[in-house]
Amino acid sequence: MTYRKLIRIYLIIALIIMALSIFWLSGFHDWIEQRYATTFFPVLGSALRFLFGWIPFSIGDLMYSTLGILFVYQLGLFLKGIFQKGTVWHQKLQPLNGAVLIVLFVYVYFYLFWGLNYYRRGIEFQLKLEPTTATRSELLSLNALLISRLNASKQVCLQNNDTLMTSERMFSSALEGYHTMEAKFSFIRYRYASLKPSLFGKIGNYVGFQGYYNPFTGEAQINTRIPNFVQPFVTCHEMAHQLGYASESEANFVGFLAAIHSKDKLLQYSSYLDMFLSSWNNLHAIDSVAAKELRKELHDGVKRDLRTYKEFVLQHRTFLQNWTNELYDYYLRKNRQRKGIGSYNEVTGWLIAYHKKFHVL
Ligand SMILES: [Zn+2]
């Protein structure tokens, strides 16, 4: 056995041991909250943003592409080897070693440097919120409140002819929101911005992603090919991921809180719109008549945006989206979010609890 092969085998064994340790650790939620999510991860996240934030394009996207190509190449070598005559089985399996190594490395790195945040106590614990199952009347008042906020911010934006958000403004307003929020909740501490338009924007529209956090580089990528009024909230959502709120509901809720702490009306509008859609869906599930009745109260400008958004989704609907949705749903379920993609709507309970406690929204 050559020296190189021996190192490879040792590496695989070490990574398997690390993967098993991560699995074991994930059961200790208090430990993860105190020692990982609020101690180790914030330092790591800031360091990564400091390192890669200043580079104008996404290093993480390049890294993903390279890893993807390497993986396919190794797999290709393996398949080629299978059909090659004259080679023995251990030679045929050799390229597979490389592929296994890549998969194991990605798995361990992902959980060690971000994914363990899925198992933390999170924002509900930090804000000492006590959400209960929302009643019909609670959902009605939440929806009414969000509609009034939504209509008011739309009105101001239209009056000021302020309808287009540039990436630069979106990133700086979101940052301002997080900084203002820090004055109220000191555990929110966002330093060194690392926000970038995704290099895969157009593909993203067909695959169905609006933004994503790259745990390898700490960068937040925003798909700037989606409707303009959706992008500001996606930015705030991805920034919450950067702060270690891994679950989708938490990223939505923290992102929303940051947005309403910003002075930028377009950013506020985008975030109220997202919260309204979640809350409205929850209301619709228990009282569709009341939900439809409430929807009529939306400002014409808001209705127009919702139509634009629907058209956008329909135009980009592909079989790939069903497939990626299913895959993502599985991924979320696996990561302690039993409701899968449905967990996006879990945020409604927190909105009600937050409003009860802090009397603002
Ligand atoms: Zn997310």
Boltz pocket constraint, residues with backbone or C-beta under 6 A from the ligand:
constraints:
  - pocket:
      binder: B
      contacts: [[A, 211], [A, 237], [A, 241], [A, 246], [A, 247], [A, 248], [A, 251]]
      max_distance: 6.0
